[in-house]
Amino acid sequence: MKLDVLVFGSHPDDAELGAGATIAKEVANGKKVGIIDLTRGELGTRGSAEIRDQESAKSAKILGVAVRENLEFSDGFFVNDKEHQLGVIRMLRKYRPETVLCNAIEDRHIDHGRGSKLVSDACFLSGLIKIETKLEANGELQLPWRPKVVYHYIQWKNIKPDFVIDVSGYIEKKIEAILAYSSQFHDPKSKEPETPISSKNFLDSVKYRARDLGRLVGVEYGEGFTVERPIAIDRLGDLI
């Protein structure tokens, strides 16, 4: 299956928090979108890997993505080496996306910046013909593939975006997808330990950050991204 957009996250819920509304908008516009989680989030204070598996599947249905896979790298301990790069390359060559979205280049959680660099490096390496990978299902040799662009969504830190996508009309879908992770986010009935993302303030911040980014570009809600190279546009009229 060829996808238009492939979204990578170091943990289940990274994609939703960073780009959930953009994903929902792309799907609504007829694009084929997939999500690849690098880990199962097994080191998370609340819940468990098995619960996160169920929650990520529920969230994927809410967003309407075509596929969601988990590479089952070690949460907190995966590294940017050949083995892990090849794992990401197999996904890139399997789904052949034009656009890749991935973690923030710098963030509070060490897996975010590390996952960002891992995916970015793999996107380049995936285009090299002398790197051979095979589909695990049937052992078929994969063809090289390099995405046209790699964009990084914004997470915990308020990094200045290089561009903002108008996601007005899709913010509620984003919140619904986030709340699919009921073990992780604000629930006044939960007996789990408190974490930085389990507070009501954090959940509220998802919406008010989107509103503030929208304010900066003259729309109701926005999601921000950073780039690895200058953005090219066909004409001035492409800007909104």
One Martini backbone bead per residue (centre of mass of N, CA, C, O) as a GRO file, in nm:
protein
  240
    1MET     BB    1   0.094   0.038   0.025
    2LYS     BB    2   0.038   0.369  -0.062
    3LEU     BB    3   0.136   0.672   0.087
    4ASP     BB    4   0.126   1.012   0.155
    5VAL     BB    5   0.141   0.980   0.480
    6LEU     BB    6   0.396   0.947   0.741
    7VAL     BB    7   0.375   0.888   1.094
    8PHE     BB    8   0.600   0.945   1.357
    9GLY     BB    9   0.650   0.789   1.689
   10SER     BB   10   0.798   0.710   1.983
   11HIS     BB   11   0.498   0.715   2.091
   12PRO     BB   12   0.209   0.659   2.185
   13ASP     BB   13   0.053   0.989   2.107
   14ASP     BB   14   0.246   1.174   1.950
   15ALA     BB   15   0.087   1.215   1.687
   16GLU     BB   16  -0.166   1.338   1.817
   17LEU     BB   17  -0.036   1.579   1.971
   18GLY     BB   18   0.126   1.701   1.714
   19ALA     BB   19  -0.090   1.591   1.443
   20GLY     BB   20  -0.398   1.518   1.463
   21ALA     BB   21  -0.541   1.739   1.285
   22THR     BB   22  -0.378   1.693   1.028
   23ILE     BB   23  -0.457   1.404   0.986
   24ALA     BB   24  -0.764   1.450   0.970
   25LYS     BB   25  -0.750   1.642   0.724
   26GLU     BB   26  -0.612   1.455   0.521
   27VAL     BB   27  -0.827   1.238   0.526
   28ALA     BB   28  -1.068   1.425   0.443
   29ASN     BB   29  -0.892   1.488   0.163
   30GLY     BB   30  -0.803   1.177   0.065
   31LYS     BB   31  -0.567   1.082   0.223
   32LYS     BB   32  -0.305   0.859   0.289
   33VAL     BB   33  -0.258   0.749   0.628
   34GLY     BB   34   0.012   0.679   0.859
   35ILE     BB   35   0.133   0.497   1.157
   36ILE     BB   36   0.449   0.494   1.346
   37ASP     BB   37   0.556   0.325   1.623
   38LEU     BB   38   0.848   0.270   1.795
   39THR     BB   39   0.693   0.222   2.063
   40ARG     BB   40   0.487   0.112   2.354
   41GLY     BB   41   0.534   0.276   2.623
   42GLU     BB   42   0.644   0.091   2.877
   43LEU     BB   43   0.757   0.342   3.074
   44GLY     BB   44   0.506   0.441   3.159
   45THR     BB   45   0.353   0.523   3.451
   46ARG     BB   46   0.089   0.468   3.304
   47GLY     BB   47  -0.020   0.177   3.263
   48SER     BB   48   0.044  -0.014   2.956
   49ALA     BB   49   0.132  -0.165   2.674
   50GLU     BB   50  -0.142  -0.307   2.631
   51ILE     BB   51  -0.315  -0.055   2.661
   52ARG     BB   52  -0.177   0.113   2.438
   53ASP     BB   53  -0.255  -0.070   2.207
   54GLN     BB   54  -0.561  -0.019   2.234
   55GLU     BB   55  -0.554   0.292   2.215
   56SER     BB   56  -0.415   0.321   1.935
   57ALA     BB   57  -0.637   0.175   1.778
   58LYS     BB   58  -0.866   0.368   1.851
   59SER     BB   59  -0.735   0.627   1.740
   60ALA     BB   60  -0.706   0.536   1.445
   61LYS     BB   61  -1.013   0.522   1.395
   62ILE     BB   62  -1.077   0.817   1.451
   63LEU     BB   63  -0.874   0.928   1.222
   64GLY     BB   64  -0.864   0.721   0.963
   65VAL     BB   65  -0.633   0.544   0.918
   66ALA     BB   66  -0.488   0.294   0.719
   67VAL     BB   67  -0.235   0.260   0.925
   68ARG     BB   68  -0.081   0.075   1.211
   69GLU     BB   69   0.245   0.055   1.361
   70ASN     BB   70   0.494  -0.138   1.559
   71LEU     BB   71   0.846  -0.167   1.627
   72GLU     BB   72   0.938  -0.230   1.926
   73PHE     BB   73   1.111  -0.052   2.063
   74SER     BB   74   1.298   0.067   2.326
   75ASP     BB   75   1.196   0.237   2.578
   76GLY     BB   76   1.453   0.482   2.633
   77PHE     BB   77   1.686   0.286   2.447
   78PHE     BB   78   1.690   0.368   2.180
   79VAL     BB   79   1.883   0.402   1.876
   80ASN     BB   80   2.097   0.554   1.619
   81ASP     BB   81   2.124   0.282   1.426
   82LYS     BB   82   2.127   0.044   1.196
   83GLU     BB   83   1.898  -0.132   1.302
   84HIS     BB   84   1.688   0.101   1.335
   85GLN     BB   85   1.704   0.218   1.052
   86LEU     BB   86   1.605  -0.039   0.905
   87GLY     BB   87   1.326  -0.042   1.033
   88VAL     BB   88   1.237   0.227   0.903
   89ILE     BB   89   1.300   0.167   0.607
   90ARG     BB   90   1.090  -0.057   0.571
   91MET     BB   91   0.850   0.138   0.603
   92LEU     BB   92   0.916   0.335   0.375
   93ARG     BB   93   0.920   0.110   0.147
   94LYS     BB   94   0.633   0.000   0.199
   95TYR     BB   95   0.471   0.304   0.178
   96ARG     BB   96   0.584   0.545   0.011
   97PRO     BB   97   0.605   0.841   0.106
   98GLU     BB   98   0.603   1.188   0.052
   99THR     BB   99   0.538   1.236   0.363
  100VAL     BB  100   0.701   1.320   0.676
  101LEU     BB  101   0.627   1.278   1.019
  102CYS     BB  102   0.788   1.394   1.327
  103ASN     BB  103   0.950   1.460   1.581
  104ALA     BB  104   1.092   1.666   1.772
  105ILE     BB  105   1.418   1.787   1.772
  106GLU     BB  106   1.331   1.906   2.063
  107ASP     BB  107   1.289   1.782   2.408
  108ARG     BB  108   1.207   1.658   2.710
  109HIS     BB  109   1.209   1.386   2.579
  110ILE     BB  110   1.460   1.185   2.466
  111ASP     BB  111   1.295   1.028   2.239
  112HIS     BB  112   1.221   1.260   2.051
  113GLY     BB  113   1.494   1.356   1.935
  114ARG     BB  114   1.590   1.069   1.862
  115GLY     BB  115   1.353   0.997   1.672
  116SER     BB  116   1.391   1.229   1.477
  117LYS     BB  117   1.679   1.150   1.376
  118LEU     BB  118   1.623   0.862   1.290
  119VAL     BB  119   1.411   0.926   1.071
  120SER     BB  120   1.573   1.127   0.906
  121ASP     BB  121   1.807   0.936   0.833
  122ALA     BB  122   1.629   0.711   0.704
  123CYS     BB  123   1.518   0.883   0.470
  124PHE     BB  124   1.789   0.897   0.327
  125LEU     BB  125   1.881   0.594   0.321
  126SER     BB  126   1.626   0.482   0.162
  127GLY     BB  127   1.754   0.600  -0.125
  128LEU     BB  128   1.969   0.376  -0.122
  129ILE     BB  129   2.047   0.112  -0.332
  130LYS     BB  130   2.273  -0.046  -0.141
  131ILE     BB  131   2.037  -0.081   0.048
  132GLU     BB  132   1.911  -0.378   0.185
  133THR     BB  133   1.568  -0.488   0.189
  134LYS     BB  134   1.301  -0.684   0.344
  135LEU     BB  135   1.018  -0.837   0.356
  136GLU     BB  136   0.895  -1.019   0.616
  137ALA     BB  137   0.664  -1.187   0.484
  138ASN     BB  138   0.840  -1.279   0.186
  139GLY     BB  139   1.143  -1.162   0.118
  140GLU     BB  140   1.117  -0.916  -0.049
  141LEU     BB  141   1.269  -0.688  -0.227
  142GLN     BB  142   1.331  -0.359  -0.179
  143LEU     BB  143   1.282  -0.046  -0.282
  144PRO     BB  144   1.381   0.251  -0.307
  145TRP     BB  145   1.303   0.540  -0.074
  146ARG     BB  146   1.228   0.899  -0.081
  147PRO     BB  147   1.108   1.146   0.062
  148LYS     BB  148   1.039   1.473  -0.004
  149VAL     BB  149   0.951   1.527   0.306
  150VAL     BB  150   1.041   1.660   0.642
  151TYR     BB  151   0.848   1.693   0.936
  152HIS     BB  152   0.818   1.867   1.259
  153TYR     BB  153   0.662   1.845   1.533
  154ILE     BB  154   0.514   1.978   1.823
  155GLN     BB  155   0.547   1.961   2.173
  156TRP     BB  156   0.633   2.060   2.470
  157LYS     BB  157   0.790   2.267   2.337
  158ASN     BB  158   0.798   2.613   2.224
  159ILE     BB  159   0.854   2.596   1.917
  160LYS     BB  160   0.923   2.762   1.642
  161PRO     BB  161   0.757   2.774   1.360
  162ASP     BB  162   0.775   2.750   1.002
  163PHE     BB  163   0.477   2.634   1.000
  164VAL     BB  164   0.111   2.654   0.957
  165ILE     BB  165  -0.177   2.466   0.999
  166ASP     BB  166  -0.504   2.469   0.915
  167VAL     BB  167  -0.735   2.313   1.173
  168SER     BB  168  -1.003   2.405   1.135
  169GLY     BB  169  -1.243   2.154   1.236
  170TYR     BB  170  -1.014   1.933   1.390
  171ILE     BB  171  -0.975   1.956   1.704
  172GLU     BB  172  -1.186   1.751   1.814
  173LYS     BB  173  -1.055   1.502   1.686
  174LYS     BB  174  -0.793   1.525   1.839
  175ILE     BB  175  -0.909   1.502   2.126
  176GLU     BB  176  -1.041   1.227   2.085
  177ALA     BB  177  -0.773   1.076   2.023
  178ILE     BB  178  -0.636   1.141   2.292
  179LEU     BB  179  -0.870   1.018   2.480
  180ALA     BB  180  -0.809   0.721   2.407
  181TYR     BB  181  -0.580   0.774   2.632
  182SER     BB  182  -0.698   0.718   2.936
  183SER     BB  183  -0.428   0.639   3.096
  184GLN     BB  184  -0.268   0.932   3.045
  185PHE     BB  185  -0.495   1.131   3.099
  186HIS     BB  186  -0.728   1.314   3.225
  187ASP     BB  187  -0.870   1.157   3.534
  188PRO     BB  188  -1.046   1.195   3.826
  189LYS     BB  189  -1.074   0.863   3.876
  190SER     BB  190  -0.788   0.812   3.892
  191LYS     BB  191  -0.517   0.614   4.068
  192GLU     BB  192  -0.289   0.717   3.932
  193PRO     BB  193  -0.017   0.871   3.888
  194GLU     BB  194   0.113   1.165   3.847
  195THR     BB  195   0.177   1.365   3.554
  196PRO     BB  196   0.256   1.602   3.321
  197ILE     BB  197   0.001   1.475   3.126
  198SER     BB  198  -0.250   1.435   3.353
  199SER     BB  199  -0.340   1.712   3.352
  200LYS     BB  200  -0.566   1.954   3.281
  201ASN     BB  201  -0.367   2.164   3.176
  202PHE     BB  202  -0.252   1.996   2.947
  203LEU     BB  203  -0.511   1.942   2.792
  204ASP     BB  204  -0.580   2.243   2.752
  205SER     BB  205  -0.311   2.319   2.596
  206VAL     BB  206  -0.375   2.191   2.326
  207LYS     BB  207  -0.593   2.404   2.248
  208TYR     BB  208  -0.447   2.680   2.314
  209ARG     BB  209  -0.215   2.637   2.119
  210ALA     BB  210  -0.384   2.614   1.860
  211ARG     BB  211  -0.511   2.892   1.892
  212ASP     BB  212  -0.245   3.057   1.891
  213LEU     BB  213  -0.142   2.964   1.614
  214GLY     BB  214  -0.389   3.068   1.466
  215ARG     BB  215  -0.360   3.365   1.543
  216LEU     BB  216  -0.082   3.413   1.394
  217VAL     BB  217  -0.243   3.328   1.095
  218GLY     BB  218  -0.569   3.389   1.095
  219VAL     BB  219  -0.697   3.148   1.259
  220GLU     BB  220  -0.838   2.936   1.481
  221TYR     BB  221  -0.648   2.679   1.411
  222GLY     BB  222  -0.317   2.527   1.480
  223GLU     BB  223  -0.023   2.358   1.339
  224GLY     BB  224   0.318   2.304   1.403
  225PHE     BB  225   0.629   2.323   1.204
  226THR     BB  226   0.940   2.190   1.108
  227VAL     BB  227   1.235   2.216   0.906
  228GLU     BB  228   1.518   2.110   0.687
  229ARG     BB  229   1.415   2.294   0.453
  230PRO     BB  230   1.316   2.496   0.239
  231ILE     BB  231   1.022   2.620   0.129
  232ALA     BB  232   0.832   2.550  -0.160
  233ILE     BB  233   0.661   2.759  -0.394
  234ASP     BB  234   0.480   2.838  -0.680
  235ARG     BB  235   0.314   3.083  -0.541
  236LEU     BB  236   0.190   3.341  -0.360
  237GLY     BB  237  -0.112   3.226  -0.355
  238ASP     BB  238  -0.047   2.977  -0.158
  239LEU     BB  239  -0.087   3.165   0.056
  240ILE     BB  240  -0.281   3.246   0.375
   0.00000   0.00000   0.00000
